[in-house]
């Protein structure tokens, strides 16, 4: 039996070439998605916030209470959240996510 992609069941799976820049681009896309929609790749923004350290949370609250520029506070928060996001969704996770997405097409 031949599949739509012209292979048969005994054919080896197609190889997907994933570069480091592909991984970084996908991580950036997923980070943008989680910070704008609240979820990405099966994780929520709340999941991300739970893994940041207490010092981060305390700094954000202190910055907001002291009327530090909102843009500076937001930039600090995004920077720290992105670091945690990279830990939560490591390169292997991102690579598998890319492979899974390619398999959907």
C-alpha positions in Angstrom: 0.0 0.0 0.0 1.3 3.4 -0.9 0.9 6.5 1.3 0.1 10.0 0.1 3.7 11.0 0.2 4.7 8.2 -2.2 6.2 5.9 0.4 5.0 2.5 1.6 4.9 1.2 5.1 8.3 -0.4 4.8 10.0 2.9 3.8 12.2 4.5 6.4 10.7 7.7 7.9 11.7 10.9 6.2 14.6 12.7 7.7 14.1 16.2 9.0 17.1 18.5 9.1 16.9 20.9 12.1 19.5 23.5 12.7 20.3 25.4 15.8 18.8 28.5 14.2 15.6 26.5 13.5 15.4 25.6 17.2 16.0 29.2 18.3 13.4 30.5 15.8 10.8 28.0 17.0 11.6 28.8 20.7 11.1 32.5 19.9 7.8 31.8 18.2 6.6 29.6 21.1 7.7 32.2 23.6 5.8 34.9 21.7 2.8 32.6 21.6 2.8 31.9 25.3 3.2 35.5 26.3 0.5 36.8 24.0 -2.1 34.0 24.1 -1.3 32.4 27.5 -0.4 29.0 26.2 1.9 27.2 23.8 3.2 23.7 23.2 1.0 22.3 25.9 2.2 24.7 28.6 0.5 27.8 30.1 1.9 31.1 31.1 1.0 30.1 34.7 3.3 27.0 34.3 6.1 29.3 33.2 5.5 31.7 36.1 5.5 28.8 38.6 9.1 27.8 37.7 10.7 31.2 38.1 12.4 31.8 41.4 10.9 33.9 44.2 13.5 36.6 43.8 12.1 37.3 40.3 8.5 37.6 41.6 9.6 39.8 44.5 11.6 42.1 42.1 8.6 42.5 39.8 6.2 43.4 42.6 8.8 45.8 44.1 9.3 47.4 40.6 5.6 47.9 40.2 5.1 49.3 43.7 8.0 51.8 43.4 6.5 53.1 40.1 9.4 52.0 38.1 8.8 52.6 34.4 6.2 50.0 33.2 8.2 49.3 30.0 11.4 48.6 32.1 9.4 46.3 34.3 7.9 44.5 31.3 11.3 44.1 29.7 12.8 42.7 32.9 9.9 40.3 33.2 10.2 39.1 29.6 13.9 38.6 29.9 13.6 36.5 33.1 10.6 34.6 31.7 12.4 33.8 28.5 15.3 32.4 30.5 12.9 30.1 32.4 11.1 29.2 29.2 14.4 28.0 27.7 14.9 25.8 30.7 11.3 24.5 30.6 11.4 23.8 26.8 15.0 22.7 26.2 16.5 22.1 22.8 15.4 18.5 22.7 11.8 19.4 23.5 11.8 22.1 20.7 13.4 19.7 18.2 10.7 17.1 19.0 8.0 19.8 18.7 9.3 20.7 15.2 9.3 17.0 14.2 5.8 16.6 15.5 4.6 19.6 13.6 6.2 18.4 10.4 4.5 15.1 10.8 1.1 16.8 10.9 1.5 17.9 7.2 
